[in-house]
């Protein structure tokens, strides 16, 4: 499940694509809202979520990951 960027909140700072270790935001242009080019490459490390200064990025946790943490 790819990261979801709230375009209304995003300030186009580019920190998310700078910090992403898997090039999920490949081909994003500086000064524009990032593009999720390779959603299948997202490993849900949440580096982009932590780096976003305005909280414009959320991750959808895949069901398989949610089930593994249920008690």
C-alpha positions in Angstrom: 0.0 0.0 0.0 1.6 3.3 -1.1 1.9 6.4 1.0 -1.0 8.8 0.7 -0.1 12.5 0.3 -2.6 15.1 1.3 -2.1 17.6 -1.5 -3.9 20.4 0.4 -1.5 20.0 3.4 1.7 19.4 1.4 4.1 22.3 1.2 6.3 20.7 -1.5 9.4 20.7 0.6 10.8 17.5 -0.9 11.9 16.0 2.4 9.9 12.8 1.8 11.6 11.9 -1.5 15.0 12.9 -0.1 14.6 10.5 2.9 12.9 7.6 1.1 15.4 4.7 0.8 13.5 2.9 -1.9 12.8 5.6 -4.5 9.0 5.4 -4.0 8.8 9.1 -5.0 11.0 8.7 -8.1 10.8 11.5 -10.7 9.2 13.9 -8.3 9.9 17.5 -9.1 11.3 20.0 -6.6 8.7 22.5 -5.6 5.7 20.3 -6.6 3.6 17.8 -4.7 5.6 14.5 -4.8 4.4 11.7 -7.0 4.2 8.1 -5.8 5.9 6.5 -8.8 6.7 3.1 -7.4 4.1 2.2 -4.7 5.1 -1.5 -4.7 8.6 -0.5 -3.5 7.2 1.0 -0.2 8.4 -1.1 2.7 6.3 0.9 5.2 9.4 2.2 7.1 7.5 5.5 7.6 10.7 7.6 7.1 8.6 9.9 4.8 5.9 10.2 7.5 8.4 11.1 10.2 10.3 13.6 8.0 7.2 15.5 6.8 7.1 18.8 8.7 3.3 19.3 8.3 2.1 15.7 8.6 0.8 15.5 5.0 1.8 11.9 4.5 0.0 8.8 5.9 0.7 5.1 5.4 -2.0 2.5 4.8 -0.9 -0.6 6.6 -1.5 -3.8 4.6 -3.9 -6.2 6.2 -1.3 -8.9 6.4 0.9 -6.6 8.6 -2.1 -5.7 10.8 -3.0 -9.3 11.4 0.5 -10.2 12.5 0.4 -7.6 15.3 -3.1 -8.6 16.7 -3.2 -10.3 20.1 
